[in-house]
Amino acid sequence: MSITLRQLEIFIAVAETAQVTKASKKLFVTQSAVSMALAELENQLGGSLFDRHGRSLLLNARGRYLLPLAKDITAQVANVETIMSERNDKLSGHIEIIASLSLGNYIMPYLIGAFKRIHPKVHINMLVYNTQYAERMVADGAMDFGFIEGTVNNDEIVSTPWFEDELVVLAGPSDPISHNKIFDVKKDIHNTKWVMREQGSGTAAVFRERMKEYMDDIHIVMEMGHPEAVKRAVESGVGLACLSTLTVCREVENGWLKSLNIKGIDMSRQLWVIHRKDKIMTEAMQEFLDFCDVMSTCDDERICLSSPWKLQSLLARQSSKKKAV
């Protein structure tokens, strides 16, 4: 009997969860089906792939050797299925993307919506997590593309610059600092309280790296896993925060928060599109990437693209420019 794709998928799930029970729930199959497929795979390969420790299954040397090969095989099969399922008469297909929180909540929904109006037969699924998790999902082949705020350090991933963003200090309307025009770190950092994004956040990583000279003076009173939670905390007077301009347009426009540029420190950052090196680009995938490229060619108005009408206006202007060329 030959090794099957399903056996490899089950092996990967067990390797990632370290338990038959968890793997069965992840794959929506019975525990006995997982155990049977794993036993058959080990029998076909002439030896065990895991060391048993109580109820946990930990990869042994043979299993660690097989895991990246299994992931590559399943990723290539998915590529073939995607390509072959596309129809030639009209753009169609399936795209799986993951975006970091700032991009996934404030930019990607409008881009996807605009793209779907042009190509309604292209199905796009999007997950929203922090940069660290997005990198892992793309590297594992679970996602076609990642749209992220931080840099990656994985030899299997290609990172393409997308567009630049800037981090700003946020203050509540009743905070004395909100009356300032800028945030002068040397003068204003003392006696302040800060609400931070969680570990693994691209925003938090940039803030800590750029402000490393002053981190000993920063009193962090709270860490939160979503920009909306951070904004609400600042609005209620808990303290200051540092977030992307992409995430605060509405609050600043309505006067709920005050946005301050940081004096003397470059808080701009590069946003990235990532994918596996061996990723086969379908026509739908390439079309979507080309569509998203409008963000890298637009002007400074991109900092307030957190509304669908502003994005539609930008797309219309870009379309007019292309027709005029």
N, C-alpha and C positions, 0 to 999 in steps of 0.2 A: 504494500500500500504506500502511495506517495504522500509526502507531507502536503497538507492542505492549507489554504489561506486562513481558514477559520481556526486551525490549530495555532498558527502564528499569532493571530489576533488574541486568542485566549492566553497564550504564553505571555504576550506583552502586558495584558491586563493583570495577570497574576504577578508579574515582575514589578509592576507599578504600584499595586495595592498590597502585596506581600501576604494576601489571604485569598483562599478560594471563595469564601463568603462574599467578600467585597468585590472580587472580580466578577462573580455571577450577577451581582446587583448592577455593576457598571455595564455589563453586556446584555442584561435582561434575559439571562438563561438560568437554568437550574444549577445548583452546586454539583450535582452528579454529572451533568454534561461537561462542566469545567474540569472536574477531576478525571473523567474518562478521556477527554481530549488531551489533557496534559500527560496522562499515563501513556497514551498512544504515541504522542510526540517523543517522549523520552525513550520509549521502546524502539521507535524507528531510528532514533539517533544513537542508540546503543549505550545509553547511560543517563543518569539523573542530571537535571538542570538546576535543581534547588537543594539547599540544605534545610531540613525540617527542624524548626525550633518551636516546640509546642504547636500552637495553631498558626504560627507564622512560617512563610516560605521565603527564604532568602537566597538570592542567586549565588550559585557556586561559580567556579572559574569557567566551566563550560557554558553556563547560562549567561554570564557576562559577555562572553565572546559572541553568543548567538543574538543577544538583544539588539545591538545596532543593525545587524544584518536583517533581522526580522522587521524592524521599523522601516528600513530602506525598501524592502520587498513590498510591504503593505502600502507604502507611500507611492511607489511606482505603479502598482495595480490601480490605486485611486486615480493617478494621473491618466492612465489608459482609459479607465471608465469614463472620466470626465470628457476627454477628447472625443471618444467614440459616441458619446451621448449627444454631442452638439449637432444641431441641424444646420444644413447649408443654406436653406432658403431665408432664414431670419436669425439674427443673433440670439442665442439662447445658451443655457448652461447653468452651472451651479458654482458659486463662489463662497468659500468659508473665510471670514476675516475675524481678526481679534484686534481690538484697539485699547490703548491705555485710557484711563478714566477721563482725562481732560478732552482727548480727541473723540473718544467713543460717545461721550455724553453731549458734546457741544458742537462738533463739526461733522462727524461721519453720518449721523442720521439725515442731515440735510443733503449731503453729497449723494448718499444712497437713494434718497427720495427723488432727487433730480435725475439721477441716472436711470432709475426705474421708469420714469415717465417717458424716457427715450427708448429704453429697451425693456419692455414689460415682461418678456419671456426669460430674462436672466434672473435667477433666484439667488438672493444674497442673504446669508446668515451672518450675524455679527455677535460676538461675545465681547464683554467689557470687563477688563481686569487691569491690574497695575502692570507696569512695564516688565517687571521680573517674570511674572506669570505668562505674559504674552510671548516673551522670548522663548520660554520653555515649550509652549504649545506649538509655536512655529517650528522649532527645532525637532520636535517629536513628529512633525508631519500632520498634526491634527488640524492645523489651520493653513490656508493657502498663503495669506499675507498677514502681517502685523503692522499697525500704524501706532508708533510709539514715541515717547518723549525722551527716553534715555538711550545711551549707547549700549551695544551688546558686545559680548566677548565670546563668541562661539564660532569656531572655524567652519561649521556647516551652514552658516547664515550669511546672506548677502544683505548689506545695509545700503540703501539709496537715500541721499538727502531729499527731503520733501520741501518744507518751508521753515522759516525762522519764527520763533515765538519769543515773548519776553515775560519775565516774572516781575510782579509788582508787589509792594507792601499794601495790605488792606487794613483799614481802620474803620471802626464803627462810627456813625455820625456824631456820637457824644464823646468820642475820645479826643482829648486835646490835640493829638497829632493830626487829626483830620483837618485842622485848620491850616496845616503846612502845605506847601506846593510840592515839596520833595521830602524824601526820607534821608536825612544826613546820618549815616551809620555812626560816625564818631560821636555825634552829639545826642542822637535820639535813641541809641540802643540801650542806654542805661535805664533801669527801673521799668522795663517793659515786660509784659507777659506775652507768650506766643502759643498759638494753636498750630500744630504741625501736621502735615500729611504723614501717613504710616511708613514704616520701613518697607523698601521695595518699590516705593513710588518714585517715578522719574523726577517729579517736581521736588520732592524732599531731597533727592540725591544732588540735584543742581544747587539747591539752596545751601545745603551743608558744605558743598565743595567751594562755592563762591564766597561763602561767609565764614570759612574755616578760621580766619584770623580773629573772628569775633564770637565764635560759638561758646566760649567760656562765659561770655556776658549775656547770653541769650537764655532767659528763663522759660523753659518749655513747660506749660501747665497741662497740656492735653495733646494727644495724637488721635487723628481721625482718618478713617479709610475712604472718605469720599469728599470731593470738593464742596458739594452742597452742605454737608455737615459742618465743614470748616467755615463756610460763609455764614451759616446761621449762628455759629458760636461767636464769630467776630461781631456780627450785627447785634447780638445780645449783650456785648460788652465784656466777653471773657478775656479778650486780648487781641493782639495783632496776628496777622498771618501773611504768608507769601504764596501767591497762586499765579497761574497763567492769566494773561490778559484775555485769553479765549474764554475763560470761565466766568468772568465778572462783568461783562458788558451791560447786561440788563440791570444789575444792582447799582452799578456806577451811574448809568443813565437816569435811573429813578431816584438817586440820592440816598439809597439804602446803605451803601458803602462808599468810602473814599479810597481812591486808588492813587498811590504815590510811587513815582519812579525813585530808584535808589541812587543816591549821589555817589559817584566815584567808583562804582562796581558795575561791570558789564553783566547784566542779568539776562541777556539774550541766550537762546539755546536753539539748537538745530533739532527739528523733528524728522523722523525717519520712517521709511517704508522698508519692511524686512521680509525676506522669504528664504527658503532653503536653496542652496546652490544647485541642487539637482531638480528643482521645480520645473516642470514642463508647463509653459504658458499656453493656455487655450486662447482662442480668439476673444471670448468674453472677458477673461482675466486681463488680457492686454488692453482691451477697450476700456475697462474700468480704471486701470492704472493711468491710461492716457487722460481719461476724464478727470481723475483726481489731481492730475498735474497742473490744473488751473490754479491750485493753491500756491504753487511755486512760481507762478508768473504774474500774480496779481500785485497790486501796490500795497501801501501801508494800511489800507482799509481792511485788510484781512484780520486785524486785531479785533474787529467787532463783527465777525461773521456768525455770531451765535443766534441768528434768526434766519428763517427760510427766505424771506423777501430780500434780504441783503445779499444772500448767496445767489439768488436768482438774478438779481441785478448785475452781480459780478460776472456770472456765466453769460448773460446776454451781451455785456460789453466785450468779453473775450471772443464770443462768437462773431460779433460785428468786426472785430479787428482781424480775425482769420479770413473773413470774406473779403475784406478790403485789401488784403495782401495779394 
